């Protein structure tokens, strides 16, 4: 047994309006052994910094929507070839979300439940962990962190049951696996929002599931 780590990030705007993004994607990256990927991550960063003689790469982190193509390709390759990572994603067209669920402190925990109730049973099918750690990015959105954390923990408790668990907020720029989750979310989001399958195909080797929520719903909020 050991600790199951679930790192989660999203792509798409957390605002509901015809003027905003049509889709929202929440992605997770799971691992029982975070050391191997972290080691490879820092090795790649040092390699890219060495090659960046012009000094025009923000080497503090990888961020899918901002990275240059060569940097993005290198990090996608790292994710796709990692034997220790498994990724999952759920996407929703935002106008299919009832208005009562659109506030962030309700919407994000709801999407978390949809994703984790699929992810956790598959991760613990052959081995029950000593603890489940959910790690998500800090939320600079003006929402009350205590209320948000409480609602997130309720959803985590639903899927973890009696298995010890906790949630941590961590700055993504300081964590390799959160940056991997950002890339997975971005790759899947591009498929839905822009019809661009290339990033999704590139990470396909680690992407265990990718599904759209509420596809059968006729409801449209706007």
HURAQUI-V15766 format. One line per field, one symbol per residue. ss: DSSP state (h for helix, s for strand, l for the rest). phi: phi as a letter, one per 40 degrees, with the letter a starting at -180 (. if undefined). Layout:
BEGIN
ss->???
phi->???
END
This chain:
BEGIN
ss->llssssssssslllllllllllsssssssssllhhhhhhhhhhhhhhhhhhlllllllllllllllllhhhhhhhhhhhhlllllsssssssshhhllhhhllhhhhhhhhhhhhhhhhhhhhlllllllssssssslllllllhhhhhhhhhhhhhhhhllllsssssslhhhlhhhhhhhhhhhhhhhhhhhlllhhhhhllllssssssslllllllll
phi->.abcbbbbabbhccbbaccbdcbbbbbbbbabbcccccccccccdcccccccccgbbcccabbdcbccdcccccccccccbccbbbbaabbbcccccddcbcddcbcccccccdccccccdccbdbacccabbbbbccbcbgccccccccccccccccccgccdaabbcacccbbdcccccdccccccddcccbgccdcccccdcbccaabbcgcccccbca
END
